[in-house]
Amino acid sequence: MFFYMPYLCPNLHVMIAGDGLERITLEAMVEQRKLQGRVHMPGWIEQPGRWIAACDVFGLPFSS
């Protein structure tokens, strides 16, 4: 769903932190949709506080 947001909001940038099992799939989706300059995937961030503080919107997925 969030892959459609950059098309709807021209100034939107998406940052996905972490190095989980879905990283390769997400990178392929970014490339397919030509969103390399809009979706940023820095990998594992040791101290994410400043990254989180810079966000206008923050989401934290989890599974139970």
C-alpha positions as CSV (number, residue, x, y, z in Angstrom):
1,M,0.0,0.0,0.0
2,F,2.7,2.5,0.9
3,F,4.3,2.1,-2.5
4,Y,1.4,4.1,-4.0
5,M,1.9,7.0,-1.6
6,P,4.8,8.6,-3.5
7,Y,2.5,8.9,-6.5
8,L,-0.2,10.5,-4.5
9,C,2.1,12.8,-2.5
10,P,4.8,14.2,-4.8
11,N,7.1,15.4,-1.9
12,L,6.8,12.2,0.1
13,H,9.9,10.1,1.0
14,V,9.6,6.7,2.6
15,M,12.3,5.3,4.8
16,I,12.4,1.5,5.7
17,A,14.9,0.6,8.3
18,G,16.2,-2.9,9.1
19,D,17.5,-5.9,7.3
20,G,14.7,-8.4,7.6
21,L,13.7,-11.3,5.4
22,E,11.6,-9.0,3.1
23,R,14.4,-6.6,2.2
24,I,15.2,-8.2,-1.2
25,T,11.5,-8.3,-2.1
26,L,11.1,-4.6,-1.1
27,E,14.1,-3.6,-3.0
28,A,12.7,-5.2,-6.2
29,M,9.4,-3.5,-5.6
30,V,11.2,-0.1,-5.3
31,E,13.1,-0.8,-8.5
32,Q,10.0,-2.0,-10.5
33,R,8.1,1.2,-9.5
34,K,11.1,3.4,-10.2
35,L,11.1,4.9,-6.7
36,Q,14.8,4.6,-5.9
37,G,15.0,8.3,-5.1
38,R,11.9,8.3,-3.0
39,V,12.1,5.1,-0.9
40,H,15.2,4.9,1.2
41,M,16.4,1.7,2.8
42,P,19.4,2.3,5.1
43,G,19.4,-1.1,6.6
44,W,20.0,-1.7,10.3
45,I,20.3,1.6,12.3
46,E,22.1,1.2,15.6
47,Q,20.6,4.3,17.2
48,P,17.5,5.3,15.3
49,G,16.5,8.2,17.5
50,R,17.5,11.0,15.2
51,W,15.9,9.2,12.2
52,I,12.6,8.8,14.1
53,A,12.7,12.5,15.2
54,A,13.1,13.6,11.6
55,C,9.9,11.7,10.6
56,D,6.5,13.4,10.1
57,V,4.8,10.0,10.3
58,F,6.3,6.9,12.0
59,G,5.0,3.3,11.8
60,L,6.3,0.3,13.8
61,P,5.1,-3.0,12.5
62,F,5.0,-6.1,14.7
63,S,3.7,-9.6,14.8
64,S,2.4,-11.4,17.8
